[in-house]
Amino acid sequence: MKLAKPQLSIVWLGVAILATALISPRVAYALSFAGQPYVQYGDAQSYSLAVSQLITNCTNPGCPFYIPSGGQIKDLVVVATGSNGQPVNENFPNMDNAYQTPNGTNGESFFRTGGVTVSSNTYPGADPGGLGQFAGDANNTWDTTLGALKGFLGGSDLVFFFNNNQTKSGTALDENLAGWMRITIRDNLGNIIGTYDFTNNNSKYAGAFDGSGGHFLGDVANYTSTGAAPTGAPGGSPTDYVLSGGLICLNQGSAVSCSQTHDQEINNNLGRDEAAYALIFPELNQQLANLFATVDPILLAQYSMNLDVRLGCDPTLFGTDPASAACVSKSLNNGYEQLFFGPLETLSIPTPEPTSLWLFGIGLAGLLGWRKRNDH
């Protein structure tokens, strides 16, 4: 698209340069996903950080896969969080600030960016700062311009982290949580040019090894988003919502259904201060890399990435009673779930000892980098 006035081009270029200068990285944390086991849900590769901690035989704070998510994430990009009902950070210019997720056992049983009202019950999710703050700032999604995102990532790929903070009752029914997410890429005219889902793909609502729509070490190329809203049968299954947070069970080092004989259980309900999962969208990262390399920076400031995030028992599909059979193992019951992201790099680190690889028999190489911004 050609701008009509040269002066306008100069203004946009100045804005782009200023925005990039405000998004300079500060600190990097070492982490590797190369060789780590994952479950494919639609366009996403979902990594259990608790599993990767066991593979690397390092499970304490300071270990590569121990991802703290308290005040440490204030300089990352936070999509959704809650601390006494308030976001914990201020994101970069030309990005939404964090949505507020429910906080506490008396909070809502469902969260959605943008919110929804069903049968007079309102499930909050007010757009941070309102609409139209920057190009592509839309309703019912968390938004960023691709110009701002490019400045933050600094040439790296994108990785999401998610906290699972259900009650610690010791039963899978309480500790599980339903989640779904869609990422949409739009050009400078608002046209959709990419759609990527974290989805159970209208399959049995169950764990990864109990017949769900997740595929162990699956290929994201086998899934293509239709762009439709998430589905769900009235009884709660099948559904597009992914079961998050429950147990992963092992028998002599191999992952099995928890209903089968097993000798080890790994709990992914890690609470408010430690991320439970990492999500990587390979095809999204490829498209972003192509756009960053080929689109003029002035136009890139008018492209956008929009995130539709939904957690808990969806009242539009399963009703408003969180104690109903359809909502079992889905409802938010403790609050303070968080979703945030940082840059992913590929550098080399030492391979762990063979004794730490018994879990899935898969090696380790590569490096995850987070980058933080300068203080303002």
C-alpha positions, 0 to 999 in steps of 0.5 A: 500500500502506498501512502498518499503523503510523504510526510505521513511516511516519515511520521510512521517511520519515526513511530516505528523506530521509537517503538522499537527503541522502547523494546530492547531486550535486557536479560536471557534465561537458558532453556532447551526444548530440542528432544523434549517430548510434547503432545500436539494439540491442533497447531500447538506443541504442548510441553509439560515442564514438570516432565522436562524437569524429570528428564533433565533430573533438575526439579528445583528453582534455578533449573532450566525447566523450572519457570517462575511466574511471579514478579519475574514475568513483569518484563515479559509479555503477559496476556492474562494474569491476576493479582488481587484482581489486577494485572502484574505488569505493563506491556510494551507500546502498541500491545494490550496490557494483561487481561485479568483472570479470576482470582480466588476460590470464589471467582468465576468458573470461566474466563474469556478474553473480552468476556461473555454474558450467559443467562444474566451471568457475566464472565469478565474479561474487559479489554485492557485500556479499551478498543482502538488504542493501536492498529488491530486492537480489537474486541474480545482478543488480546492484541499486538501490532506485529511491529511491536512483536518483532521488536520484542522477539528480536529475531527469535521465535515465540514461546508461550507459558501457562500456569495451571493453578487449580485446587490441590485436592489430590483428585484429578476431577478438581485439578484439571482445567479446560483451555482453548486458544486461537491466534489470528494474524491480520494484515494492514487492511485487517484481512486474516492471513493466518489462523492457529489453534490450540485445540482438542479438535472436537475429540474426547475430553481426556488426558493425552493418553486416554483418547483425547485429540492430542497426539504424542509427538504429532505433526502440526501439519496434519491440522488446519484451522477452520476458524470456527468457534470452539465446540462442545457436546452438551454432556461435556465431551467431545469438545475442542477444549483441551484438558490441562493440568491433570496427571501424567502416569508412567509405568516403567518409564513409558507414558500410559493411561492413568487408568492402567497399571502405573508406578509413577504420577507427575502432577502438572497442577503446579500453582500460581508461581510456576509455569506448568506448560510451554506452547510452541506454534511452529507454523505461526513462528514460520509465518512471523519470520517471513513477515518480519523479513519481507514486510516494510516496517511502516506497514508491519506496524499496522499488521496485528496478532490477536489472541482469543483465550478461553479457560474453564467451563464454557457457559455457552456450551456446557451451562452456567453451573460449575458443579454440573456433570458437563463442567467436571474437570473443566471449571476454574476453581482457584484462580490466578491462571496466567498466560505469558510469552517470550522469545525462543532461541536455538543454542546448544547446551550440554546433554544430561546424563543418560540416567535422566533420560529414562522417562521417554528415552529422548535426548536434550539439545538447544536453548530457549531464550527469554528477553526482557525490556529496559526499565522505563 
